[in-house]
Amino acid sequence: MRTPWYDKIMSLDKKILYVIMFIVVMIPLLAKWTYNPAVMPEVKDIYDEIEGIYAYNQSHPDTPQGILVSFDYSPSTNAELDPMTMSILRHAFMRNIPVITWSAFPDSIDLAKTITTYIAKEFRAVYGQDFVFMGYPYPMNAAVIAFGSDVRNFLVKDFYGNLSTDLPLLNKIYNYKSIGLIVTVSGTSYPRFWVTYANTLYGKKIATGTTAVSAAEFYPFLQTDQMIGMMGGLRGAAEYEKLVEALEITIIGDDIERYLRNLYSPEDDFPWDTKIFAPGFTDEELREHLSTRKTARTGMASQASSHFYVIVLIILANLGYFFKRRAENKR
């Protein structure tokens, strides 16, 4: 007797389902498909805040405001969180906003340093003038409180061993009065720490980027205005990535590859500190820098296709169960 279709569906080998899932996930990644989600208000608020800092700096060139980006995550969550920090830094450097970065954990020092210099290189940012990396400030609560008066008294040297007082940026931006926004990107409850100290004690604006599983924890802080915005999970990263790409096209143009290729020239006599980054891009580096502009949206395409596949499986399983029960009741 021929096996009914619903029995075939109900008895499918799990290994086949997993192989199909692997294919469904990999096709968007290999084909570099992108998914552009609608931008949520909590993500747009971060973007608008940084644009507001840019507008302020345009009208107050002698007393600019900067942003502090705290890498409050370890490499285990970088798939979701790296695109957030990259997009935030691209936005800041594109608008010539001074940037201070540091790492909250010892195992993320290299991650924070690499991403900071990686994005700075795309905009000819000069270390000590346009950005600084302070390494791993320990203990963190003391570093955050020190920013209330003069962080140079606590962090006497930066990550590279330069005296803080020798860095032009830190002679302009050394306390919260000149910090327009603090961005904490975290896979844990670390953003609560920033609300407790920087927001409650000093009234500083806090924005956060967090993993999808942690996002629900921080919505109450948005409702009480203790945080001005949030990027939640890969979707939040994709939304901000989309906003920054639109700005980049407006400022630089559609041909980002040409822009990067012509950014540095052999005749460039600027004394770049090769300890920070080497000027110029190889072809491989160009491809990598271009691909990181769509990392989150490519991941979202893969994630969306896998979700769709699971929905299809649920529908088929329920249909199979329904028709099987109906066939049994007729017997």
N, C-alpha and C positions, 0 to 999 in steps of 0.2 A: 504493500500500500504506500502511496506517495505521502511524504511527510509534509504536513501543512506549513505554510510560510511562517505562521506565528510560532510554531514549535522550533523552527530553525533560528528565529530571532532570539527566543528565550534560551536557547542552548548554545549560543555563540561562544566560542572559546575566548577567555579574557585576554589571552596573548594577542589575538587578532585585534581586539579593541585597543590595546595599548600600542600596537604597531601603527594603527590608523591615527591614533592620537599623536604619536611621534611625527607622522607625516604632516598632519594638520598644523602642528606647531612649527615645523621646520620650513614649510613652503613659504609663509610670509617673511620669515627671516632671510631665507636665501634669495627670495625675489625682491627683498627690500621694499615690501609694501608698507604703507604708513596709514595710520588711522588718526584723523584729526578730530578730537572730541570738542564739544562746545565748552567754552571757557566758563567755569563757575565763578560766582562773585568773590569767594574767598581767595581765589588765585589771582583774579584781576586786581584785587585790592593791593596785593604785594607789588604787582607791576606798576600800578598807579602811584604807590608810595615812592618807589625808586624814581619814577618820572618826576615826582614832586621834588625829590632831592636834587635832581638834575636842574629843574627850573630854578630852585633856590640858589644853586651854585652859579648859574648863569648870571644872576643878579647880584650875587655876593662873592665875586672871584677871590677876594682877599681873605674871606673867612668861610671856606668851603666846608660842607658836611660830608662825612664818609659813611661807609657801612662796615659793620663787623660781621663776618661770616664765621660761624663756629661749626667745625666739622665734629659733630657730636655722635658719630657713628663709626663702627668698625667695618672692615672689609666684608664681613658676612652679609651686610645689607646693601652693598654698593650697587647691585643691579637696579634697585628702585631709587636709591638716593643720589648716586653720581650724576644722573641727568639733571637733577634739581640744582646741585651746586654749580654744575657747568653752566646752566642757563642763567642763574642768578649772577655769576661772575661775568658772563658774556654781556649781560645787560649793563652791569656796572661799568665795565671797561669801555663798552661802546659809548657810554655817556660820560666818560672821563671822570667818574666818581672815585675818589680815593677808597682803597680797599685794604682792610686789615683782616687777616685770617689766622686761625690757630686750630689746634686739635685738642679735643677733650680727653682723648685716650692715647696711651703710648703706642698701641698697635695701629693707630690711624695717622701717625705723624707723616709717614712717607706718602700715604694716600692724599692727605691734605696738601702737602708740599707739591706733589706731582700735579694735581688738578689745578692748583693756584697758578703755578708757572706755565702749565699747559695752555690755559686760557689767556693768561697775560701775554704770552708770545703772539697770539693772534691779533693783538692790538698795539704792538710795539710799546707795551707798558714798561716803564723804567722802575727797577727795584729801588725802593727807598724814597722815590718821589710819587709814584702812582700806586704802589702796593707794597705791603710788607707781610712776611710770614713769621709769626712769633713762636712757632713750635708748639710745645706742650707745656702750658702754664700750670704749675702745680703748687699748692692746691687750687682748684678751679674757683672755689668760692672766694678765696683771697684775691685772685686775679680780677674777678668780676667786681668786687668791692673796690679794688685799687683803681679801677677805671672811673670811679666816682670822683676821684681827686686828680691823680696823675699816675697813669699806668707805668710810666717810665721809672718810677721809684720802686716798683715791684718787679717788672720785667726789664732788668737793666740791659740785657742783650737780646737780640733777635735770634732766630734759629741758626743763622749763619755766623754768629759771633760778633756781629756789628753792635756797637753801643747804641742804645735806643736814642740817646741825645744827638747822635751823629746822623740820624736818618731824618731828612727834611719833612717827610710825611708825619712822623711822630712829633715833630716840633710844632705842627699845626693841629694835629688831631691826637690828643693824648688823654682826653677824658670824655665823659658822656655828653658834654655840652656841644661837642662837634661830631657826635655820632648820630646820624639821622635815622638809622634803622639797624637793628640786630636781627640777623637771620640765623636761626639754629636749625640745622638739618640733622635729624636724629631718628634712630630706630628703637629708642627706648623712651622712658618718661622724662628725659633730660630737659625738654622744653619747660616743664613745670619749674625746674630749678631757675631758669631765666626769668620766668614770671615772678617767682618769689623774690629774687634779688634785683635784677635790672629794672623790671617793671614796677614792682611794689615799692622798692626803696628809692628808685631814681626816676620813675615815670617814663622810662624809655619804651619806644615802640618795638614790639617783638613780632616777628613773622617766623613761621616754622614750616619745615618740610619733613614729612614723616612717612613711615611705611603704612600701607593700607590697613594693616591689622591694628595699628596704634591710633589711627586718625580719630576714631570716635571719642577717644579720651580727651581730645583737645577742643572739641566743639563748644563746651561750656565757656572756655576762655575767649572764644570768638564772640560769643553772645554777651559777655561782660566787657568786651573791648580791652581785655588784658592782652590779647593778641590781635593784630590788625589783619592777619591773613594766614592761610595755610594751603600747602600743596600736599594732598593726601594720596599716597601710593603712586603707582606708575601713571595713573590717569592724571593726577595733579602735575606730575613732571611733564607729561605730554602737553598739557594745557599751557604751561609756562613756556615750554619749548616752542610751541606754536606762536605765542605772542612775541617772543624774542626773534624768531625767524622773520616775522612780518616787519619788525622794526629794523632788522639787519638789511632786509631788502630795500627798505625805504632809505636808509642811510648810505649803504654800500652799493646796493644794486643786486641784480639776479646772479651775476657771475662771481660767486664767492671764491671759486677756485682761482680765478684770475687775480682777484684781490690778494689772496694769500700768497700766490706765486710772486707777485710784484711788491710784496710788503717790504722785503729786504733786498738790497742790491749789493754787488761786490764793491761799488763805489761808496757804500755807506760807511762813513768814518766815525759813526757814533761809537763810543767805547762801551759796547755791550759787555756786561759781566757774564762770561760764559759759565761761571759757577751757578748762575740762576738758570739761564737757557742759552743755547747756541742760536744765533740768528739764522733765518732761512729754513726752508722746508724741503725735504726729499719728496719724491713722488709718492712713496709709501706713507710718509707723514701727512701729505696733502689729503690722500684718500681717507686716512684715519680722522683727521680734523673735520673733513666734510661729513663723514658718517656719524660722528658724535653729535651733529646738529639735529639728527633724527632718531637718536637711540631710543628715547621713550616712546615715540610714535610708532616706530617699527615694532617695539615690544608690545605695544597696545594692539597692533594688528594681529600679532601672533596670539595674544591673550584673548582677543575678541573671537578669533576663529576657533580656538579651543573651547570657549564658552558656548559658541554656537553648536559645535560638535556634541558637547554634553547635553545640550537642550534637545538636539535631534535624537540622541540615544534615549533620553527620558521619555520622549514622545513615542518612539518605536517600542520601547519596553512596555509602556502602558497600553498601547494599542494591542501588542501581542498578548498581554495578560487578559485584556477585555475580550478579544476574539477567542482565546483559549477557553475562558470561563463560559462563554456563550456556547461554544461547541460542546463542552462537557455537559451543560444543562440540557441540550437537545437530545442527548443519548438516553 
